[in-house]
Amino acid sequence: MTRNRFIVLLSTAIVAAWTISWYANRSAAPCVPAIRIAESIDLGECEGGQVATAEVEIGNDGTDALNIAGVRASCSCTGLEMREPDGRYSKVEELTIQPGERKTLVVRLAVNGPPGESLVSTIHFLTDDPVKREVTLPIILRRIRAGAFSLPVAFAFGTATVGQSAVKVVDIIDAFSPPRTVERVGTSNPERVKLTRLSVPEAEAATPGGRIVARVRVEVLTATPADIDDRANVWLVNQVPSSPVSIRVLGRVAAPVEFAPKNLVLMPTKSDGFRGTVLCLTHGREATVRVVECPTEFTAQVDAATIPTAPRRLTISRTVPGATASVNIRVGVTLDGVETVYSLPVTCDPVVASEASS
């Protein structure tokens, strides 16, 4: 009896010591996130002209919050999105997932291309998981079934300045037999993108992969600056499921003259002054740039142009210590013989400036 009691007490002491050690090590271990996500997303097969959709679950198996940022796709035909309660989709650019939490997102892929081909796109993002800092998620559509598609699949026009033409002619090709007819056309943002149907000569209608059932002129309205990410849509009669052939329209309408940065912050120099540079962008148009007005406590110099159409650099310095920290410098830019004067806000580094004044 005494021997058995000794064994029980010894076993209890060992278990207690192991438990204390486990909790001590657990509390001493660093809190880190750990992402859980599929290696790839298989969308199977889908009819051309449709939108293939799949859910993506991202989990956090770690002990600290998982932060995801810098979400981007390899092409304009796909993206990582979240389905809102009202059924709409919103683009995901960053996300935080708590320990033990799972979040379900959506991948949608616009299916454009000849029947029989496959589509592969990828989604990339960064995480603070120390084991997996960068994630590349392949999105695979194994086969495009006979259907409708556009050539080209997207209109990425880059940067156009205000008033500059941004137009693309797109063909809608139907692989069905007999080919279907167009029910209607439209755009996701009529104030920015205009869609016009054009006639298709009979001699051009037959084409590899099917028949051209519509030819549309996609025009970006460039009256004012804006970032463009819209869609031109063409609906066919008896298309199942009822979703359009969608052409993504992507680019930027820029002002004729832009300054980068728009608000210049001067940084301290070794000589107790402040200095910074700003670029004057005219987007490939030949221009003359000059300083119209500069406060006496500052200097502003326009670098000589090596190429007339290249961006011009302005170097701005505060030469009088203790002078005002924020000013506006007026810069004249001449395009096509007409000069426009712009006001460039300039500020000294606020933290350094406040320390210097105290």
C-alpha positions as CSV (number, residue, x, y, z in Angstrom):
1,M,0.0,0.0,0.0
2,T,2.8,2.4,0.9
3,R,4.6,1.5,-2.4
4,N,1.5,2.1,-4.5
5,R,0.8,5.5,-2.8
6,F,4.4,6.5,-3.5
7,I,4.0,5.6,-7.2
8,V,0.7,7.6,-7.4
9,L,2.3,10.7,-5.7
10,L,5.4,10.5,-8.0
11,S,3.2,10.2,-11.1
12,T,1.1,13.2,-10.0
13,A,4.3,15.3,-9.4
14,I,5.6,14.4,-12.8
15,V,2.3,15.4,-14.5
16,A,2.2,18.7,-12.5
17,A,5.7,19.5,-13.4
18,W,5.1,18.8,-17.1
19,T,1.9,21.0,-17.0
20,I,3.7,23.9,-15.4
21,S,6.6,23.6,-17.9
22,W,4.1,23.5,-20.9
23,Y,2.2,26.6,-19.8
24,A,5.5,28.4,-19.1
25,N,6.8,27.6,-22.5
26,R,3.5,28.5,-24.1
27,S,3.4,31.9,-22.4
28,A,7.0,32.5,-23.3
29,A,6.6,31.6,-27.0
30,P,6.2,34.6,-29.2
31,C,2.7,35.4,-30.6
32,V,2.8,34.9,-34.3
33,P,0.1,34.6,-37.0
34,A,-0.1,31.5,-39.2
35,I,-2.0,31.6,-42.5
36,R,-4.1,28.7,-43.8
37,I,-5.1,28.9,-47.4
38,A,-5.5,26.5,-50.4
39,E,-2.6,25.9,-52.7
40,S,-4.7,26.8,-55.7
41,I,-8.3,27.5,-56.8
42,D,-9.9,25.2,-59.5
43,L,-12.8,26.8,-61.3
44,G,-13.4,23.7,-63.5
45,E,-15.1,24.5,-66.8
46,C,-17.2,27.5,-67.8
47,E,-18.8,29.0,-70.8
48,G,-17.0,31.7,-72.6
49,G,-18.4,35.2,-71.8
50,Q,-19.5,34.2,-68.4
51,V,-18.0,34.9,-64.9
52,A,-16.6,31.9,-63.0
53,T,-16.9,32.2,-59.2
54,A,-15.4,30.3,-56.3
55,E,-15.0,30.8,-52.6
56,V,-11.7,31.2,-50.9
57,E,-11.3,30.5,-47.2
58,I,-8.4,32.2,-45.5
59,G,-7.7,31.2,-41.9
60,N,-5.4,32.1,-39.1
61,D,-4.0,29.2,-37.1
62,G,-1.6,31.4,-35.2
63,T,-1.6,33.2,-31.9
64,D,-1.6,36.7,-33.1
65,A,-3.6,38.7,-35.7
66,L,-2.8,38.0,-39.3
67,N,-2.5,41.0,-41.6
68,I,-2.8,40.8,-45.3
69,A,-1.9,43.7,-47.6
70,G,-0.9,44.5,-51.2
71,V,-3.5,42.3,-52.8
72,R,-3.1,42.3,-56.6
73,A,-4.0,40.2,-59.5
74,S,-1.9,39.2,-62.5
75,C,-4.6,40.4,-65.0
76,S,-7.6,42.7,-65.0
77,C,-10.0,39.7,-65.5
78,T,-9.9,38.5,-61.9
79,G,-9.5,39.7,-58.3
80,L,-10.1,38.9,-54.6
81,E,-13.4,40.2,-53.4
82,M,-15.8,40.1,-50.5
83,R,-19.5,39.5,-51.0
84,E,-21.6,42.2,-49.2
85,P,-24.9,41.4,-47.5
86,D,-26.8,43.1,-50.4
87,G,-25.2,40.7,-52.9
88,R,-22.7,43.2,-54.3
89,Y,-18.9,42.5,-54.4
90,S,-16.2,44.8,-53.0
91,K,-12.5,44.5,-53.8
92,V,-10.2,43.4,-51.0
93,E,-6.9,45.2,-50.8
94,E,-6.1,44.5,-47.2
95,L,-7.5,42.3,-44.4
96,T,-7.0,41.4,-40.8
97,I,-7.9,37.9,-39.4
98,Q,-7.8,37.2,-35.7
99,P,-6.3,34.0,-34.2
100,G,-8.6,31.0,-34.9
101,E,-10.7,33.1,-37.2
102,R,-11.7,32.1,-40.8
103,K,-12.9,34.5,-43.5
104,T,-14.5,33.5,-46.7
105,L,-13.8,35.6,-49.7
106,V,-14.7,35.3,-53.4
107,V,-12.6,34.9,-56.6
108,R,-14.4,35.9,-59.8
109,L,-12.8,35.3,-63.2
110,A,-14.1,36.8,-66.4
111,V,-14.1,34.0,-68.9
112,N,-12.8,35.3,-72.2
113,G,-11.1,33.3,-74.9
114,P,-11.6,30.7,-77.6
115,P,-13.4,27.4,-76.7
116,G,-11.2,24.6,-75.6
117,E,-8.5,26.7,-74.1
118,S,-7.6,27.1,-70.4
119,L,-7.2,30.2,-68.3
120,V,-4.7,30.7,-65.5
121,S,-4.5,33.9,-63.4
122,T,-2.8,34.5,-60.1
123,I,-3.5,36.6,-57.0
124,H,-0.6,37.9,-54.9
125,F,-0.5,39.4,-51.5
126,L,1.8,40.0,-48.5
127,T,1.3,38.7,-45.0
128,D,3.1,39.1,-41.6
129,D,3.2,35.3,-41.2
130,P,6.9,34.8,-40.6
131,V,6.8,31.5,-42.5
132,K,4.8,32.7,-45.5
133,R,5.6,36.4,-46.1
134,E,4.3,36.3,-49.7
135,V,1.4,34.3,-51.1
136,T,0.8,33.5,-54.7
137,L,-2.6,31.9,-55.4
138,P,-3.1,30.3,-58.8
139,I,-6.7,30.6,-60.2
140,I,-7.2,27.9,-62.8
141,L,-10.0,27.5,-65.3
142,R,-9.4,24.1,-66.9
143,R,-11.5,24.6,-70.0
144,I,-13.5,27.3,-71.8
145,R,-16.7,25.8,-73.1
146,A,-18.3,27.0,-76.3
147,G,-19.8,30.4,-75.7
148,A,-19.3,34.1,-76.4
149,F,-16.1,36.0,-75.8
150,S,-14.5,39.3,-76.7
151,L,-11.4,40.2,-78.6
152,P,-9.5,41.9,-77.0
153,V,-10.7,40.7,-73.6
154,A,-9.9,44.1,-72.0
155,F,-9.2,47.7,-72.8
156,A,-6.3,48.9,-70.7
157,F,-5.5,52.4,-72.1
158,G,-2.8,53.4,-69.5
159,T,-2.8,57.2,-68.9
160,A,-4.7,59.6,-71.1
161,T,-4.8,63.4,-70.5
162,V,-7.9,65.4,-70.3
163,G,-9.4,65.8,-73.8
164,Q,-7.2,63.0,-75.3
165,S,-8.9,60.3,-77.2
166,A,-9.2,56.8,-75.6
167,V,-11.1,54.5,-77.9
168,K,-11.0,50.8,-78.7
169,V,-13.0,48.7,-81.1
170,V,-13.9,45.3,-79.7
171,D,-15.5,42.2,-81.4
172,I,-17.9,39.9,-79.6
173,I,-17.6,36.4,-81.0
174,D,-20.1,33.6,-80.4
175,A,-19.1,30.0,-80.7
176,F,-22.7,28.7,-80.4
177,S,-24.3,27.2,-83.5
178,P,-26.3,28.9,-84.7
179,P,-24.8,32.1,-83.3
180,R,-27.0,34.2,-81.0
181,T,-28.0,37.8,-81.5
182,V,-27.3,40.8,-79.3
183,E,-30.1,41.7,-76.8
184,R,-28.6,44.9,-75.4
185,V,-25.3,46.7,-74.6
186,G,-24.3,49.0,-71.8
187,T,-21.6,50.1,-69.5
188,S,-21.1,50.1,-65.7
189,N,-20.5,53.8,-65.6
190,P,-22.2,55.7,-68.5
191,E,-20.8,59.0,-67.3
192,R,-17.3,57.7,-68.0
193,V,-17.5,55.0,-70.6
194,K,-19.6,55.1,-73.8
195,L,-20.5,52.0,-75.8
196,T,-21.6,52.3,-79.5
197,R,-22.6,49.4,-81.7
198,L,-20.9,49.2,-85.1
199,S,-21.9,47.3,-88.2
200,V,-20.1,44.1,-89.1
201,P,-19.5,43.4,-92.8
202,E,-20.7,40.0,-93.8
203,A,-17.3,39.2,-95.3
204,E,-15.7,39.7,-91.8
205,A,-18.3,37.9,-89.7
206,A,-16.9,34.4,-89.9
207,T,-13.8,34.2,-87.7
208,P,-11.7,31.5,-85.9
209,G,-13.6,30.3,-82.9
210,G,-17.1,31.4,-84.0
211,R,-18.9,34.3,-85.6
212,I,-18.7,38.0,-84.9
213,V,-22.2,38.8,-83.6
214,A,-21.4,42.4,-82.4
215,R,-18.7,45.0,-82.9
216,V,-18.6,47.8,-80.4
217,R,-16.7,51.0,-80.0
218,V,-15.6,51.6,-76.4
219,E,-14.8,55.2,-75.7
220,V,-13.6,56.6,-72.4
221,L,-15.0,60.1,-71.8
222,T,-11.9,62.2,-70.8
223,A,-13.5,65.6,-70.0
224,T,-12.2,65.5,-66.4
225,P,-9.5,63.7,-64.5
226,A,-10.4,60.3,-63.0
227,D,-9.3,56.8,-62.3
228,I,-11.2,54.4,-64.6
229,D,-12.0,50.8,-63.7
230,D,-15.3,50.1,-65.4
231,R,-16.9,47.5,-67.7
232,A,-18.5,47.5,-71.1
233,N,-21.1,44.8,-71.3
234,V,-22.8,43.0,-74.2
235,W,-25.8,40.7,-73.4
236,L,-26.8,38.0,-75.9
237,V,-30.3,36.6,-76.5
238,N,-30.9,33.3,-74.6
239,Q,-27.5,33.4,-72.9
240,V,-27.5,31.1,-69.9
241,P,-26.7,32.0,-67.2
242,S,-27.8,35.5,-67.9
243,S,-24.5,37.4,-67.6
244,P,-22.9,39.6,-70.2
245,V,-19.7,39.4,-72.2
246,S,-17.8,41.9,-70.1
247,I,-14.8,44.0,-71.3
248,R,-12.9,45.6,-68.5
249,V,-11.9,49.2,-69.1
250,L,-8.9,50.2,-67.1
251,G,-6.7,53.3,-66.9
252,R,-6.4,56.9,-65.7
253,V,-7.5,60.3,-67.1
254,A,-4.9,62.8,-66.0
255,A,-4.9,66.6,-65.9
256,P,-2.7,68.1,-68.7
257,V,-0.2,69.2,-66.0
258,E,0.5,67.4,-62.8
259,F,3.0,67.8,-59.9
260,A,4.4,64.9,-58.1
261,P,4.1,65.1,-55.2
262,K,1.1,67.4,-55.2
263,N,2.2,68.8,-51.8
264,L,5.9,69.1,-51.4
265,V,7.5,68.5,-47.9
266,L,11.0,69.9,-47.6
267,M,13.4,67.8,-45.6
268,P,16.4,69.1,-43.5
269,T,19.8,69.3,-45.0
270,K,23.3,69.1,-43.4
271,S,23.6,72.9,-43.6
272,D,20.5,73.5,-41.4
273,G,18.3,74.3,-44.3
274,F,15.4,72.5,-46.0
275,R,15.3,71.1,-49.5
276,G,13.1,69.0,-51.8
277,T,12.3,68.2,-55.4
278,V,9.1,68.0,-57.3
279,L,8.4,66.7,-60.9
280,C,6.2,68.7,-63.3
281,L,4.5,66.1,-65.6
282,T,3.0,67.0,-68.9
283,H,2.5,63.4,-70.1
284,G,4.7,63.5,-73.2
285,R,3.7,67.0,-74.4
286,E,6.4,69.5,-75.0
287,A,6.3,72.3,-72.4
288,T,8.1,75.3,-71.0
289,V,8.3,75.6,-67.2
290,R,9.3,78.6,-65.2
291,V,9.0,79.9,-61.6
292,V,6.6,82.9,-61.5
293,E,6.7,83.8,-57.8
294,C,8.8,82.5,-54.9
295,P,9.0,83.9,-51.4
296,T,12.3,85.6,-50.6
297,E,13.1,83.0,-47.8
298,F,13.0,80.2,-50.4
299,T,14.6,79.4,-53.8
300,A,13.1,77.5,-56.6
301,Q,15.0,76.3,-59.6
302,V,13.8,74.5,-62.8
303,D,16.3,72.0,-64.1
304,A,17.2,72.3,-67.7
305,A,15.3,70.1,-70.1
306,T,17.3,67.4,-71.8
307,I,14.2,66.2,-73.7
308,P,11.4,68.7,-74.3
309,T,8.7,66.2,-73.6
310,A,10.3,64.7,-70.4
311,P,9.1,65.6,-66.8
312,R,10.8,68.7,-65.5
313,R,12.3,68.8,-62.0
314,L,12.0,71.7,-59.7
315,T,14.4,72.0,-56.7
316,I,13.1,74.0,-53.9
317,S,15.0,75.1,-50.8
318,R,14.3,77.2,-47.7
319,T,17.4,79.4,-47.3
320,V,16.5,81.5,-44.2
321,P,16.5,79.6,-40.9
322,G,13.4,80.2,-38.8
323,A,11.4,81.5,-41.8
324,T,7.8,80.5,-42.2
325,A,7.3,76.8,-42.7
326,S,4.6,76.7,-45.3
327,V,4.3,78.7,-48.5
328,N,2.9,78.6,-52.0
329,I,5.3,78.8,-55.0
330,R,3.7,79.8,-58.3
331,V,4.9,77.9,-61.3
332,G,4.0,78.7,-65.0
333,V,3.7,75.9,-67.5
334,T,3.3,76.7,-71.2
335,L,1.6,74.1,-73.4
336,D,0.8,74.8,-77.1
337,G,1.7,78.5,-76.6
338,V,-0.6,79.0,-73.6
339,E,0.8,79.5,-70.1
340,T,-1.1,78.4,-67.1
341,V,0.1,79.3,-63.6
342,Y,-0.2,76.7,-60.8
343,S,0.2,77.1,-57.1
344,L,2.5,74.5,-55.5
345,P,2.1,74.1,-51.7
346,V,5.4,73.7,-50.0
347,T,5.9,72.8,-46.3
348,C,9.0,72.1,-44.2
349,D,9.1,68.8,-42.3
350,P,6.6,69.5,-39.5
351,V,8.4,67.5,-36.8
352,V,11.8,69.0,-37.5
353,A,10.4,72.5,-37.9
354,S,8.5,72.3,-34.5
355,E,11.7,71.0,-32.8
356,A,13.7,73.9,-34.3
357,S,11.2,76.5,-33.1
358,S,11.1,75.1,-29.5
